[in-house]
Amino acid sequence: MVEFVDGEFGGIEYVYPAYGPDAEHPMSFTSDFRFEGPATVHHGSATVGAKDGVPFSHIHASWVTEDGTIRGGHLLPGTLVGPNGMRLRVFALADAQLLSETDPETGFSAFAPAVTVAAAPDHSGDAVVSRVRPGEFIDEAVLAVCREVGFDAAEVRASLGSTTGAVFTAGTAPWPAVEFTRLTGAITGALGDSLQLSLEGEVVDVAGTVHSGVLAARANPVAVTCELFVRRV
């Protein structure tokens, strides 16, 4: 799992969420866009793994253009690092790999973790990566992960995915889906009676508009998938 810290994009190939063709498929994506750059990194998250046996990445990011406009979306092959470079924070997983496969429930490709041959799951580590399925609330998934593996205090880092719109404590982004370019947060007291959980995010909506804020509790169900990384603190 990867966080974009700072730096510069060159050309950017991207899409963002769009309305789907019918009620059975309410979400889709726009046609491809190309921004020639350069642009300053604002936020970004990536899941790095494999698809059909070859390296593959799922990347959502936002950037600031030279006129100060913030744009964002789902990055495509052809996106370039700018001449001033980029800094990334990488969370390496020693005993898991992430595999992208077509999800029969949604029809979209989605990453899910698989245990590597080298190690079996034993819940003794300091980090967990999960795929959260459609309809699950993101904050409830964070709590469930912590309780299952015994993390009383943890942080959410380098996570990305989509929800059916976004509900912040001060504002909303519209249905049917938004894509998170950043999802971070903290949880304490997960194993006791003094639970505190706060998540912050930045999303891109169906108009290509970028929104950010603190997520409202039990109000943000996953749309297609959420690649969730939780780290013990």
C-alpha positions as CSV (number, residue, x, y, z in Angstrom):
1,M,0.0,0.0,0.0
2,V,1.4,3.4,-1.0
3,E,0.7,7.1,0.0
4,F,1.8,10.0,-2.2
5,V,3.6,12.4,0.0
6,D,4.6,15.3,-2.4
7,G,6.1,16.0,-5.8
8,E,5.0,16.5,-9.3
9,F,3.0,14.8,-12.0
10,G,3.9,15.1,-15.7
11,G,1.1,14.1,-18.0
12,I,-2.0,12.5,-16.3
13,E,-4.3,10.0,-17.8
14,Y,-7.4,9.5,-15.7
15,V,-11.1,8.9,-15.3
16,Y,-13.6,9.6,-12.5
17,P,-17.0,8.2,-11.5
18,A,-20.0,8.5,-13.8
19,Y,-23.7,7.5,-13.8
20,G,-24.2,4.0,-15.0
21,P,-26.5,2.8,-17.9
22,D,-29.3,1.4,-15.8
23,A,-30.6,0.7,-12.3
24,E,-28.7,-2.6,-12.1
25,H,-25.4,-0.7,-12.9
26,P,-25.8,2.7,-11.3
27,M,-22.1,3.5,-11.4
28,S,-19.7,3.7,-14.3
29,F,-16.7,5.8,-15.3
30,T,-16.2,8.7,-17.6
31,S,-14.2,8.4,-20.8
32,D,-10.5,8.9,-20.5
33,F,-9.1,12.4,-19.8
34,R,-5.6,13.7,-20.5
35,F,-4.0,16.5,-18.5
36,E,-0.6,17.5,-20.0
37,G,0.9,18.8,-16.8
38,P,2.9,19.6,-14.9
39,A,0.8,19.4,-11.7
40,T,1.6,19.3,-8.0
41,V,0.7,16.2,-6.0
42,H,-2.1,17.0,-3.6
43,H,-3.0,13.6,-2.3
44,G,-2.8,10.0,-3.6
45,S,-3.1,6.4,-2.6
46,A,-2.2,3.2,-4.4
47,T,-2.6,-0.5,-4.0
48,V,0.2,-2.5,-5.6
49,G,-0.1,-6.1,-6.5
50,A,-0.7,-8.3,-9.5
51,K,-3.4,-8.9,-12.1
52,D,-3.4,-11.9,-14.5
53,G,0.1,-12.8,-13.2
54,V,1.8,-9.4,-14.0
55,P,2.4,-6.4,-11.8
56,F,-0.6,-4.0,-11.5
57,S,-1.5,-0.9,-9.5
58,H,-4.8,0.7,-8.5
59,I,-4.2,4.4,-8.0
60,H,-6.4,7.3,-7.0
61,A,-4.9,10.8,-6.7
62,S,-5.6,14.5,-6.7
63,W,-3.4,17.3,-8.1
64,V,-3.1,21.1,-8.2
65,T,-2.8,22.7,-11.6
66,E,-0.7,25.9,-12.2
67,D,-3.8,28.1,-11.8
68,G,-4.6,26.6,-8.4
69,T,-7.4,24.3,-9.4
70,I,-7.6,20.9,-7.7
71,R,-8.5,17.9,-9.9
72,G,-8.6,14.2,-9.2
73,G,-9.5,10.8,-10.3
74,H,-8.6,7.2,-11.0
75,L,-5.2,7.2,-12.7
76,L,-4.5,5.2,-15.9
77,P,-1.4,3.8,-17.6
78,G,0.3,6.7,-19.3
79,T,0.4,8.9,-16.3
80,L,3.9,10.2,-15.7
81,V,6.0,11.5,-12.8
82,G,7.1,15.1,-13.5
83,P,10.7,16.3,-13.9
84,N,10.9,17.3,-10.2
85,G,10.1,13.8,-9.0
86,M,7.8,12.5,-6.4
87,R,8.0,11.1,-2.8
88,L,6.0,8.1,-1.8
89,R,5.5,6.3,1.5
90,V,5.4,2.5,1.0
91,F,3.9,0.0,3.4
92,A,5.3,-3.4,2.5
93,L,3.4,-6.5,3.4
94,A,5.7,-9.5,4.1
95,D,3.1,-12.2,4.4
96,A,0.4,-11.1,2.0
97,Q,0.0,-10.3,-1.7
98,L,-2.8,-8.3,-3.4
99,L,-4.5,-9.9,-6.4
100,S,-6.8,-8.0,-8.7
101,E,-9.7,-10.1,-10.1
102,T,-13.1,-9.4,-11.6
103,D,-15.7,-9.3,-8.8
104,P,-18.9,-11.1,-9.9
105,E,-21.0,-8.9,-7.6
106,T,-20.1,-5.6,-9.3
107,G,-18.5,-6.5,-12.6
108,F,-15.5,-4.4,-11.7
109,S,-11.9,-5.5,-11.1
110,A,-11.0,-5.3,-7.4
111,F,-7.9,-6.1,-5.3
112,A,-8.2,-8.6,-2.5
113,P,-5.4,-10.0,-0.2
114,A,-4.1,-13.5,-0.4
115,V,-1.7,-15.2,2.0
116,T,1.7,-15.8,0.6
117,V,3.2,-19.2,0.5
118,A,5.9,-18.1,2.9
119,A,3.7,-17.5,5.9
120,A,0.3,-18.5,7.3
121,P,-2.0,-15.9,8.9
122,D,-1.5,-15.8,12.7
123,H,-2.9,-12.4,13.7
124,S,0.4,-11.5,15.4
125,G,1.5,-8.8,13.1
126,D,1.2,-5.0,13.2
127,A,-0.8,-4.4,10.1
128,V,-3.8,-5.8,8.2
129,V,-4.9,-5.2,4.6
130,S,-8.5,-6.0,3.7
131,R,-11.0,-5.8,0.9
132,V,-14.3,-4.2,2.2
133,R,-17.2,-5.3,0.1
134,P,-20.2,-3.3,-1.3
135,G,-22.7,-2.2,1.3
136,E,-20.3,-2.4,4.3
137,F,-19.8,0.9,6.2
138,I,-16.1,1.9,6.2
139,D,-15.9,2.8,9.8
140,E,-17.6,-0.4,10.9
141,A,-15.1,-2.3,8.8
142,V,-12.2,-0.6,10.6
143,L,-13.6,-1.5,14.0
144,A,-14.3,-5.1,12.9
145,V,-10.7,-5.5,11.7
146,C,-9.3,-4.2,14.9
147,R,-11.4,-6.4,17.1
148,E,-10.7,-9.5,15.0
149,V,-6.9,-9.1,15.2
150,G,-6.7,-7.5,18.7
151,F,-5.7,-3.9,17.8
152,D,-6.9,-1.7,20.6
153,A,-5.4,1.4,18.9
154,A,-4.6,1.7,15.2
155,E,-4.4,4.1,12.3
156,V,-5.8,3.9,8.8
157,R,-3.3,4.8,6.1
158,A,-2.9,4.4,2.3
159,S,-6.5,3.3,1.8
160,L,-8.6,3.9,-1.3
161,G,-11.9,2.8,-2.8
162,S,-15.4,4.1,-3.4
163,T,-18.6,4.8,-1.5
164,T,-22.1,5.6,-2.5
165,G,-21.6,9.3,-2.3
166,A,-19.8,10.7,0.7
167,V,-21.2,12.0,3.9
168,F,-18.9,14.3,5.9
169,T,-19.7,15.9,9.3
170,A,-19.9,19.2,7.3
171,G,-21.2,18.5,3.8
172,T,-21.8,15.7,1.3
173,A,-20.7,14.6,-2.2
174,P,-23.4,13.3,-4.5
175,W,-24.6,9.7,-5.2
176,P,-24.2,7.2,-6.9
177,A,-20.5,7.0,-6.1
178,V,-17.3,8.9,-5.2
179,E,-13.7,7.7,-5.3
180,F,-11.4,8.2,-2.4
181,T,-8.1,9.8,-3.3
182,R,-7.2,9.7,0.4
183,L,-8.6,7.8,3.4
184,T,-6.8,8.1,6.8
185,G,-7.9,8.0,10.4
186,A,-7.4,6.7,13.9
187,I,-9.1,4.4,16.4
188,T,-8.6,4.0,20.1
189,G,-10.4,1.8,22.6
190,A,-11.4,-0.7,20.0
191,L,-11.3,-3.6,22.5
192,G,-12.9,-1.8,25.4
193,D,-15.7,0.6,26.4
194,S,-14.1,3.9,25.4
195,L,-14.1,3.6,21.6
196,Q,-13.1,6.6,19.6
197,L,-12.9,6.4,15.8
198,S,-12.3,9.2,13.3
199,L,-11.8,9.0,9.6
200,E,-10.9,11.7,7.2
201,G,-11.1,11.5,3.4
202,E,-10.8,13.3,0.1
203,V,-13.1,12.2,-2.8
204,V,-13.8,12.9,-6.4
205,D,-17.5,12.9,-7.5
206,V,-19.4,12.4,-10.7
207,A,-18.7,16.0,-11.8
208,G,-15.0,15.6,-11.2
209,T,-15.2,17.9,-8.2
210,V,-12.9,17.2,-5.2
211,H,-14.4,17.2,-1.7
212,S,-12.7,16.5,1.7
213,G,-13.6,16.4,5.4
214,V,-14.2,14.2,8.4
215,L,-16.5,11.2,7.6
216,A,-19.8,11.0,9.4
217,A,-20.3,7.9,11.5
218,R,-22.1,4.9,9.9
219,A,-23.0,6.9,6.8
220,N,-20.5,5.8,4.1
221,P,-21.2,2.4,2.7
222,V,-18.8,1.0,0.1
223,A,-19.9,1.2,-3.5
224,V,-17.6,-1.1,-5.5
225,T,-14.7,-1.8,-3.1
226,C,-12.4,-0.4,-0.4
227,E,-8.8,-1.5,-0.1
228,L,-8.3,-0.9,3.6
229,F,-5.0,-0.8,5.4
230,V,-5.0,-0.7,9.2
231,R,-1.8,-0.4,11.2
232,R,-1.4,-1.0,15.0
233,V,-0.1,2.0,17.0
